[in-house]
Amino acid sequence: MTLQIDEKSLKHGVLTLVVTLVEVIQEALETQAIRRMEGGELTEEEQNRLGEALMELDEAMEELKQDHGLTTAVA
């Protein structure tokens, strides 16, 4: 019995999994950032840097999904 693997499908599946995991982590980071901001734990500079970093991550993820035809989104 020979196992046949569609390499393109496998790569797409793995990439989809990675994107989904990064989105879950990103959502957790955003929730934690909001809690810290509301709790007054961050300076204005830290809030700005954190906001910029999260926006850059979001843009990079959107670009990656577009480049590979993915529509995965955390619900």
ZABAPA-83590 format. One record per residue (C-alpha): x, y, z; residue in one letter. Coordinates in steps of 0.1 Angstrom, whole numbers, m for minus. Layout:
N
      c1      c2      c3   residu
       X       Y       Z        a
...
END
This chain:
75
      c1      c2      c3   residu
       0       0       0        m
      15      34     m11        t
       6      65       8        l
       0      93     m17        q
       3     129      m5        i
      m7     160     m24        d
      22     182     m15        e
       3     214     m24        k
     m26     205      m2        s
      m3     195      26        l
      15     228      25        k
     m18     247      23        h
     m31     228      53        g
       0     235      74        v
       1     272      65        l
     m36     275      74        t
     m29     259     108        l
       1     282     114        v
     m20     313     104        v
     m48     302     127        t
     m25     297     157        l
      m9     331     151        v
     m44     347     150        e
     m53     330     183        v
     m21     342     199        i
     m27     377     184        q
     m62     378     199        e
     m48     369     233        a
     m21     395     231        l
     m47     422     221        e
     m69     412     251        t
     m40     414     275        q
     m29     447     260        a
     m63     462     266        i
     m64     449     302        r
     m30     465     309        r
     m40     498     293        m
     m72     499     312        e
     m54     490     344        g
     m29     519     339        g
       1     496     337        e
      15     511     305        l
      30     545     298        t
      17     564     269        e
      49     555     250        e
      44     518     257        e
       8     520     246        q
      19     536     213        n
      46     510     207        r
      23     481     216        l
      m4     495     193        g
      20     499     164        e
      34     464     169        a
      m1     449     169        l
     m11     468     138        m
      21     457     120        e
      13     420     130        l
     m22     424     117        d
     m10     438      84        e
      16     411      80        a
     m10     384      86        m
     m34     399      61        e
      m7     401      35        e
       4     365      42        l
     m32     353      39        k
     m38     372       6        q
      m5     359      m8        d
     m15     323      m2        h
     m53     326      m8        g
     m62     319      28        l
     m94     332      45        t
     m88     318      79        t
    m101     340     107        a
    m105     334     144        v
    m142     336     153        a
END
